[in-house]
Amino acid sequence: MPSSKDTEIDPTEIRKVIYSLDAYRSHIFYDITWIDEKVKNGNLGRIFASGWKKLRARMFKMARVTLSVPGNRRIAKIQQYFEALWQIVIPLVFLFILINFMAPGIPIVAIISPYLVLVAFAALFASLGAKYFLGGLISRRINQYFVDNPEAQVLRAAELKNAIQVLIEELRKFLRDSDEDPKDHLVGVGFTDYKGIEINKKPRPWRQYYLVTVTQQ
C-alpha cells in the first residue's frame, strides 16, 4: 500500500476502475491487471488499495468460473476471428488504394480497388455485428449460468459493489476538495444501486451504460 506522501488521487483513473469493476457485475470481464499500477501509485486511495489484493483474486476467480460454460470458448474464438478479419483486410485495402494513387497505370489495381473497398466495409460491419450479437450471446449464456448456479452469485455481489462505493467516495472527496464540477467527471456504470450518484444520461443503443454524476452528499 502506498505511503501518504506518494498518494495522488487521480479522478480519471478512478472513473476507469469504477467502469471496469461495474462491468464485472454484468459478467463482462475486462483486463484488470493495469489496475495494479494505479494502486501502487496511490491513484485510487488508501482504502481501495488495502482491499485490492483480495478483490483482484476474487475477480480472476469470477472470470475463470464463466470459462466453464459449455460453448463459450468456441463463440469467443469466432468473435476473435471476425475482429481479426477487418484488422487484416482494411490495411490491405488502404495499401491497394495507395498503390493505385501512386501508380495509376496498373490496370489490375484500378479494377480491384473499388471491390476491395466494399470488402473492407463488409468486414468492418461483420466484425461490429459479431461483437454485438456474439458478445450478447456470451453474456446471456453467462447470466444463465449464474441463474442455474446460484451459489456462484456470491462471487460477484457484495465485494464488487462495496469496492465501487469506496471509489465513488474517493471521487466525491476529490470533487469537494478541488471544487471541480461533477459533470466534468461523469462515470459510466451499468448498475445504479450505488449511494450518492445521480443519473445524467441513460443508456443508448451505441452506449450500453449510464453516465452518472457523483453528488456532493
C-alpha positions, 0 to 999 in steps of 0.5 A: 500500500502506498505511503501518504506522501506518494498518494495522488488521487487521480479522478480519471483513473478512478472513473476507469476502475469504477467502469471496469469493476461495474462491468464485472457485475454484468459478467463482462470481464475486462483486463484488470491487471493495469489496475495494479499500477494505479494502486501502487501509485496511490491513484485510487486511495488508501482504502481501495488499495488495502482491499485490492489484493483480495478483490483482484483474486476474487475477480480472476476467480469470477472470470475463470468460473464463466470459462466453464460454460459449455460453448463459450470458448468456441463463440469467443474464438469466432468473435476473435476471428471476425475482429481479426478479419477487418484488422487484416483486410482494411490495411490491405485495402488502404495499401491497394488504394495507395498503390493505385494513387501512386501508380495509376497505370496498373490496370489490375489495381484500378479494377480491384480497388473499388471491390476491395473497398466494399470488402473492407466495409463488409468486414468492418460491419461483420466484425461490429455485428459479431461483437454485438450479437456474439458478445450478447450471446456470451453474456446471456449464456453467462447470466444463465449460468449464474441463474442455474448456479446460484451459489456462484452469485456470491462471487460477484455481489457484495465485494464488487459493489462495496469496492465501487462505493469506496471509489465513488467516495474517493471521487466525491472527496476529490470533487469537494476538495478541488471544487471541480464540477461533477459533470466534468467527471461523469462515470459510466456504470451499468448498475445504479444501486450505488449511494450518492450518484445521480443519473445524467444520461441513460443508456443508448443503443451505441452506449450500453451504460449510464453516465452518472454524476457523483453528488456532493452528499 
